[in-house]
């Protein structure tokens, strides 16, 4: 399944109990068509202590939501937008439908930042 959302993107939730919230994509599951967004779809998991030293309690984590319930937020115009796919400089790029800016920002790696 081809998705228009990548890990690290800022997205707006457009449907469900958390509609209107924005957050960063932490995880993408292409097979299931789901994404995990920071601060969205919080689920409580009850842990029982396994030993005397171990503490139990309620742990809150983000659950997966369907990718169709999200829209990418353009880093240039700061609006939720649909994504176009075009070839730019010989490479496939994701383009904002509203302002035409590219959504694929060159990520700095640890090696490139050390050289600079």
C-alpha positions in Angstrom: 0.0 0.0 0.0 1.4 3.4 -1.0 1.1 6.0 1.7 1.6 9.8 1.5 2.6 10.0 5.2 6.1 9.4 6.4 7.7 9.1 9.9 8.5 12.5 11.2 5.7 14.3 9.3 3.4 16.7 11.1 -0.2 15.6 10.6 -3.7 16.9 11.5 -6.2 14.3 12.6 -9.4 15.0 10.6 -11.7 12.2 12.0 -12.4 10.3 15.2 -12.3 11.3 18.9 -9.1 13.3 18.5 -10.2 15.3 15.4 -8.5 18.7 15.2 -5.3 17.6 17.1 -1.9 17.8 15.4 1.2 15.8 16.1 4.3 14.1 14.7 4.1 10.7 13.1 6.1 8.3 15.3 5.5 5.1 13.4 4.0 4.0 10.0 2.5 0.6 9.3 2.1 0.3 5.5 0.6 -3.2 5.6 -2.3 -2.2 7.9 -2.5 1.4 6.6 -2.1 2.8 10.1 0.0 5.5 11.8 1.0 6.3 15.4 0.8 10.1 16.1 2.3 11.7 19.2 -0.4 12.7 21.7 -3.3 11.2 19.7 -5.4 8.1 20.5 -4.0 7.7 24.1 -4.7 4.2 25.5 -4.2 3.1 29.1 -2.5 -0.2 29.8 -2.7 -1.6 33.4 0.6 -3.3 34.5 0.7 -5.6 37.5 3.9 -5.7 39.5 5.9 -8.8 38.8 8.1 -8.7 41.9 8.4 -6.8 45.2 10.7 -4.1 43.7 8.7 -3.8 40.5 6.0 -1.1 40.5 2.6 -1.6 38.8 0.4 1.1 37.5 -1.3 2.6 34.5 0.9 3.3 31.5 -0.6 5.6 28.8 0.6 5.1 25.2 -0.4 6.2 21.8 -2.4 3.8 19.7 -2.5 3.5 15.9 -5.1 5.3 13.9 -6.0 4.8 10.2 -3.9 6.9 7.8 -7.1 8.0 6.0 -8.0 10.0 9.2 -5.0 12.2 8.9 -3.7 15.0 6.6 -0.1 16.1 6.2 0.5 19.7 7.5 2.7 21.6 5.0 5.8 23.0 6.7 5.7 26.2 4.5 2.1 27.3 4.5 1.2 25.5 7.8 -2.1 24.2 6.4 -3.4 20.6 6.3 -3.2 19.5 2.7 -3.6 16.7 0.3 -0.3 15.4 -1.2 0.7 15.4 -4.9 3.5 13.2 -6.2 5.8 14.7 -8.8 9.3 14.2 -10.1 11.6 17.0 -9.0 15.3 16.9 -10.0 15.0 13.3 -11.1 13.6 12.1 -7.8 10.1 11.4 -6.7 8.9 14.2 -4.3 5.7 14.9 -2.3 4.2 18.3 -3.1 1.8 20.4 -1.1 -1.5 20.8 -3.1 -2.1 24.3 -1.6 1.2 26.1 -2.0 3.2 23.8 -4.3 6.1 23.5 -1.8 7.9 20.1 -1.4 7.1 18.1 1.7 10.3 16.1 1.6 12.7 18.0 3.7 16.4 16.8 3.6 17.0 15.1 6.9 20.3 15.7 8.5 22.1 12.5 9.5 24.7 12.2 12.2 27.5 11.8 9.7 26.6 14.9 7.7 26.3 17.1 10.8 29.8 16.1 12.1 31.4 17.0 8.8 29.9 20.5 8.8 
